[in-house]
């Protein structure tokens, strides 16, 4: 991302230098070159921002998947504990009835 911004800045400065360096350049061409250079820099910044947003979205998706996995594991563990308690209660009732 830093390389894209640096290269775009270099491109913008090169275009500005070419626009201002020639003796036959007129003001309209200079203004167009400066505008084009600034547009290139803005496009590079937008591209970098889009790449950062994409990375953030991927991180959010991964975090959601981890949260869902942990939640599902907790639910499974809770259900296993409930089943274990029910089995223990059933065994206690059977033993109580057998000892009468």
Secondary structure by P-SEA (a helix, b strand, c coil): caaaaaaaaaaaaaaaaaaaccccccaaaaaaaaaaaaaaaaaaaaaaaaaaaaaaaaaaaaaaaaaaaaaaaaaaaaaaaaaaaaaaaaaaaaaaaaac
